């Protein structure tokens, strides 16, 4: 029966219509807002240092609270989005994180910021389960990595906009207003999402030809007949662990960039809040361009006849290698360091886009959000530990008068995390192929 559901390669399928890219645009803007919200606290750290007098360990603990909540939120929203649908699930997530962002303006203590970050973490965790499932619903396999890379570039554009906008708002109207503006942006996005989004089969703005193209992969029909996978039962599949383990090892690297780069440039390059925006914007501009090239690569290789497995694994290995040069970031000049960090960040984002896409390569669509939620929980669990370790390490090296040495150790960890993750990912999933209905039912 599975053979009857396949679309033969020679079957002509038109790509006319572009409404799926409108949906991708909505995901991009939501992710941009999401990452602007995450950046605010790090950008305001120089101001808050003078008010709160917190140590690096305390600052790390506050960010760890965000990560712990994000881990829990990933499980909650992964389950919710698979059951309530992407429209409602995403709406709940962004409304929650917009309120949480505004809530930061009401606190004035280290513990208060810890609570505010926990609220933000739980609600922001709905972004990727919602977005990845939306891409699985709205794009055929050969476009999913590129579409994921495009919307995920919002996680680069947000950090580009934030260093320009947030310090200016804070220095002009006070740091409280920066959080309020960020929360308002989320509610503004909802005004577009609610009227413009629905699943493809129910979207009246979508043409018949484009709908047929979106549903041209064999798993579109197969998913409907597949046995329902219970949330925690995903842990029985080694293919699920290929994503969970890889997220656990590599997500903390991206969080490290988001949380600690402003402090890195201030403490080791002596660039304060008014001047560090130039290297930060440059880093994320590099990431935006190069990561989209990386997101394009697997689809290009597939169009040249490569299998899904070969295209994704080759691409992911290249991305893992591109992180290694960050080893030298503390021993070169300012702009060389900017390029090395930008290259590593680009590789991370391209790696993540490919890794996200493997979820819908191997599992039916009704399980994708839950699997991405489990992966987010794993990545956030490691991300909860890493800021605390980072803070302790930097306090130790600062006390020795060698904060640059502390960052050198941290960049060393980042450099090899992806190669280790690649090996473990390959061992868990030698091939990125969809599980058949009998395989699912046997579990």
C-alpha positions in Angstrom: 0.0 0.0 0.0 2.9 2.3 0.7 3.9 2.0 -2.9 0.5 3.3 -4.0 1.0 6.5 -2.0 4.3 7.4 -3.6 4.5 10.3 -6.1 6.8 9.1 -8.9 9.8 11.3 -9.6 8.7 11.9 -13.2 5.2 13.1 -12.1 4.9 16.8 -13.3 4.1 19.0 -10.4 3.8 22.8 -10.8 5.2 25.2 -8.3 2.9 28.0 -9.3 1.7 30.3 -6.5 3.8 31.6 -3.6 1.5 31.8 -0.6 3.7 29.3 1.2 6.4 32.0 1.2 4.0 34.4 2.8 3.7 31.9 5.7 7.5 31.5 5.8 7.7 35.3 6.1 5.4 35.3 9.1 7.6 32.7 10.7 10.6 34.8 10.0 9.2 37.9 11.7 8.0 36.0 14.7 11.5 34.5 15.1 13.0 37.9 14.7 10.9 39.3 17.5 11.6 36.2 19.6 15.4 36.7 19.4 15.2 40.4 20.0 13.5 39.6 23.2 16.2 37.2 24.2 19.0 39.7 23.5 17.7 42.6 25.6 18.9 41.4 28.9 22.5 40.8 27.6 22.6 44.1 25.9 21.4 45.9 29.0 23.9 44.1 31.3 26.3 47.0 31.5 23.5 49.2 32.7 22.0 46.6 35.1 25.5 45.8 36.4 25.6 49.2 38.0 22.1 48.8 39.5 22.1 45.2 40.6 25.8 44.6 41.3 25.4 41.0 40.2 28.3 38.6 39.6 28.9 36.7 36.4 27.7 33.6 38.4 24.4 35.4 39.3 23.9 36.6 35.7 24.5 33.1 34.5 22.0 31.8 37.0 19.3 34.2 35.7 19.9 33.0 32.2 19.9 29.4 33.4 16.5 30.0 34.8 15.4 31.0 31.3 16.9 27.8 29.9 15.3 25.6 32.5 11.9 27.2 31.8 12.5 26.9 28.1 13.1 23.2 28.5 9.8 22.7 30.2 8.1 25.0 27.7 9.4 23.0 24.8 7.7 19.8 26.2 4.5 21.7 26.9 4.2 23.5 23.5 5.4 20.5 21.5 2.4 18.6 22.9 0.0 21.6 22.6 0.9 22.4 19.0 0.5 18.8 17.9 -3.0 18.7 19.5 -4.3 22.2 19.1 -2.7 23.0 15.7 -0.1 25.5 14.7 -2.5 28.5 14.5 -3.7 28.3 18.1 -0.5 26.9 19.6 1.7 29.6 18.1 -0.8 32.3 19.1 -0.7 31.2 22.7 3.1 31.1 22.6 3.7 34.6 21.2 1.0 36.2 23.4 2.6 34.6 26.4 6.1 35.7 25.6 5.0 39.3 24.7 3.4 39.6 28.2 6.5 38.1 29.8 8.8 40.5 27.9 6.8 43.5 29.2 6.9 42.0 32.7 10.7 42.6 32.8 10.0 46.3 33.1 8.3 45.7 36.5 11.2 44.0 38.3 14.3 45.5 40.0 16.2 42.7 41.6 18.2 39.6 40.6 15.4 37.3 41.8 12.8 39.4 40.0 14.7 39.1 36.7 15.0 35.3 37.3 11.2 35.0 37.6 10.7 37.2 34.5 13.2 35.1 32.5 11.4 31.9 33.5 8.1 33.3 32.3 9.7 34.3 29.0 11.4 30.9 28.6 8.3 28.9 29.0 6.4 30.9 26.4 9.2 31.4 23.9 9.7 27.7 23.7 6.7 27.4 21.5 8.4 29.2 18.6 10.3 26.3 17.1 7.8 23.5 17.6 5.2 25.7 15.9 7.5 26.9 13.1 9.0 23.5 12.2 5.6 21.9 12.1 4.3 24.8 9.9 7.2 24.2 7.5 6.4 20.5 7.4 2.8 21.3 6.6 3.5 24.0 4.0 6.6 22.8 2.1 7.7 19.6 0.3 10.9 17.9 1.5 13.2 19.5 -1.0 12.2 23.0 0.1 12.0 22.4 3.9 15.7 23.0 4.8 15.8 26.2 2.8 12.4 27.4 4.2 13.6 26.5 7.7 16.9 28.4 7.0 14.9 31.5 5.8 12.6 31.7 8.8 15.4 30.8 11.2 17.4 33.7 9.8 15.1 35.7 12.1 17.3 34.4 14.9 20.1 36.3 13.2 18.2 39.4 12.2 16.8 39.8 15.7 20.3 40.1 17.1 21.2 42.5 14.3 18.4 44.9 15.1 18.6 44.6 18.9 22.2 46.0 19.4 21.2 49.0 17.2 17.7 49.6 18.7 17.9 48.5 22.3 20.8 50.6 23.6 19.3 53.6 21.9 15.9 53.0 23.5 17.5 52.4 26.9 19.7 55.4 26.8 16.9 57.7 25.6 13.8 56.5 27.6 15.3 54.1 30.1 15.9 50.3 30.1 12.3 49.6 31.1 11.0 50.9 27.8 13.1 48.4 25.8 11.2 45.5 27.2 7.8 47.2 26.7 8.6 47.9 23.0 9.6 44.2 22.5 6.3 43.0 24.0 4.3 45.3 21.8 6.0 44.0 18.7 4.7 40.5 19.5 1.1 41.6 19.8 1.4 43.5 16.5 2.6 40.2 14.8 -0.6 38.4 16.0 -2.6 41.0 14.1 -1.2 39.4 10.9 -0.9 35.8 11.9 -4.5 35.2 13.0 -6.2 36.4 9.7 -3.5 35.2 7.3 -2.7 31.7 8.6 -4.4 28.3 8.4 -3.3 24.8 7.4 -3.0 24.4 3.6 -6.1 22.3 3.1 -8.2 25.0 4.8 -6.5 28.1 3.4 -8.8 29.7 0.8 -6.0 32.0 -0.4 -4.0 29.0 -1.6 -4.4 27.9 -5.2 -5.0 24.3 -6.2 -1.7 23.9 -8.1 0.3 25.2 -5.1 -1.6 22.9 -2.7 -0.8 19.9 -5.0 2.9 20.9 -5.0 3.0 21.2 -1.2 1.4 17.8 -0.8 3.5 16.1 -3.5 5.7 14.1 -1.1 4.6 10.6 -0.4 4.5 11.2 3.4 1.7 13.7 3.0 -0.8 10.9 2.5 1.2 8.4 4.6 1.0 10.6 7.7 -2.7 10.5 7.7 -2.8 6.7 7.9 0.1 6.3 10.3 -0.4 5.1 13.8 -0.6 8.0 16.3 2.7 8.3 18.2 2.3 9.2 21.8 4.5 12.0 23.1 6.9 10.1 25.4 6.9 7.1 23.1 9.1 9.1 20.8 12.0 8.3 23.2 11.8 4.6 22.0 13.1 5.6 18.6 16.9 5.9 18.1 16.0 8.3 15.2 14.5 10.7 17.8 17.6 10.5 19.9 19.7 11.5 16.8 17.9 14.9 17.2 17.8 15.1 21.0 21.5 14.3 21.5 22.6 16.7 18.7 20.4 19.5 20.2 21.8 18.8 23.7 25.4 19.3 22.5 25.0 22.2 20.1 22.2 24.4 21.3 24.3 25.7 24.3 26.8 27.1 21.8 24.2 29.4 20.3 22.9 30.4 23.7 26.5 31.2 24.7 26.8 33.6 21.7 23.5 35.3 22.5 24.2 35.7 26.2 27.9 36.4 26.5 29.1 38.1 23.3 28.3 41.6 24.6 30.2 40.9 27.8 33.1 39.3 25.7 33.5 42.5 23.7 33.4 44.7 26.8 35.7 42.7 29.0 38.3 41.5 26.4 38.0 44.1 23.7 37.0 47.1 25.9 33.9 48.0 23.8 31.0 49.4 25.9 27.3 49.4 25.2 27.6 52.4 22.9 30.4 50.9 20.8 29.9 47.1 20.8 26.9 47.2 18.5 29.2 47.5 15.4 30.9 44.1 15.9 27.7 42.5 17.1 25.7 43.7 14.1 28.5 42.6 11.8 28.6 39.1 13.3 24.9 38.6 12.9 24.9 40.1 9.4 27.6 37.5 8.4 25.5 34.8 10.0 22.4 35.9 8.1 24.0 35.7 4.7 26.2 32.5 5.2 23.5 30.5 7.1 21.0 31.0 4.3 23.7 29.7 1.8 24.1 26.7 4.1 20.3 26.2 4.2 20.2 26.2 0.4 23.0 23.6 0.1 21.1 20.4 1.0 18.2 21.2 -1.4 20.7 22.0 -4.1 22.4 18.6 -3.6 19.0 16.8 -3.7 18.1 18.5 -6.9 21.4 17.2 -8.4 20.2 13.6 -7.5 21.7 13.1 -4.1 19.6 11.2 -1.6 18.1 13.0 1.4 20.6 11.2 3.7 23.7 12.0 1.7 22.8 15.6 1.1 21.9 16.3 4.7 24.9 14.4 6.2 27.4 16.0 3.9 26.1 19.4 4.6 26.0 18.9 8.4 29.6 17.6 8.4 30.8 20.7 6.5 28.9 22.9 9.0 30.5 21.1 11.9 34.0 21.7 10.4 33.3 25.4 10.0 32.9 25.9 13.7 36.4 24.6 14.6 38.3 27.9 13.6 36.6 29.7 16.5 39.4 28.2 18.6 41.5 31.2 17.5 38.9 34.0 18.3 40.8 35.2 21.5 44.2 35.3 19.9 43.5 37.5 16.8 42.5 41.1 16.2 39.0 42.5 16.6 37.8 42.1 13.1 39.3 38.7 12.6 37.5 37.6 15.8 34.3 39.0 14.4 34.7 36.9 11.3 35.5 33.7 13.1 32.6 34.1 15.5 30.3 35.0 12.5 31.5 31.9 10.6 30.8 29.7 13.7 27.4 31.2 14.2 26.6 30.7 10.5 27.6 27.1 10.7 25.4 26.6 13.8 22.3 28.1 12.1 22.8 26.0 8.9 23.4 22.9 11.1 20.2 23.6 13.0 18.1 24.1 9.8 19.3 20.7 8.5 18.8 19.1 11.9 15.2 20.5 12.2 14.4 19.2 8.8 15.4 15.6 9.7 12.4 15.5 12.0 10.0 15.6 9.1 12.3 13.4 7.0 11.9 10.5 9.6 8.6 11.1 11.4 5.0 11.8 10.3 3.9 15.4 10.6 1.6 14.8 13.5 4.7 14.0 15.6 7.0 16.7 14.4 6.1 19.4 17.0 6.4 17.0 19.8 9.8 15.8 18.6 11.1 19.3 18.1 9.8 20.1 21.7 11.8 17.2 23.1 14.8 18.4 21.2 14.3 21.9 22.5 14.0 20.5 26.1 17.3 18.7 25.6 19.1 21.7 24.2 17.7 24.0 26.9 18.7 21.5 29.7 22.3 21.8 28.4 21.8 25.5 27.9 20.7 25.8 31.6 23.9 24.2 32.7 26.3 26.0 30.4 25.6 29.6 31.6 26.3 28.6 35.2 29.5 26.9 34.2 30.4 29.9 32.1 29.8 32.4 34.9 31.8 30.3 37.4 34.7 29.9 34.9 34.7 33.6 34.0 34.6 34.7 37.7 37.6 32.4 38.4 39.7 33.7 35.5 38.6 37.3 36.2 39.9 36.9 39.8 43.2 35.8 38.2 43.2 38.9 36.0 42.9 36.7 32.8 39.3 36.9 31.6 40.5 36.4 28.1 41.8 33.0 29.1 38.3 32.1 30.4 36.8 32.9 27.0 39.5 30.9 25.3 38.4 27.8 27.2 34.8 28.4 26.3 35.6 28.8 22.6 37.5 25.6 22.7 34.4 23.8 24.0 32.3 25.4 21.2 34.8 24.4 18.5 34.4 20.7 18.8 30.8 20.3 20.0 29.5 19.9 16.5 31.9 17.2 15.4 31.0 15.2 18.5 27.3 15.8 17.8 27.7 14.8 14.1 29.2 11.4 15.1 26.5 10.7 17.7 23.7 11.8 15.3 25.1 9.4 12.6 25.2 6.5 15.0 21.6 7.1 16.1 20.3 7.7 12.5 22.6 6.3 9.8 19.8 7.1 7.3 17.3 9.9 7.3 14.3 7.9 6.0 10.7 8.0 7.0 9.6 5.3 9.5 7.0 3.1 7.9 3.6 2.4 9.5 4.6 -1.1 10.5 7.7 0.2 12.3 5.6 2.8 14.1 3.0 0.2 15.1 5.6 -2.3 16.3 6.8 0.2 18.9 
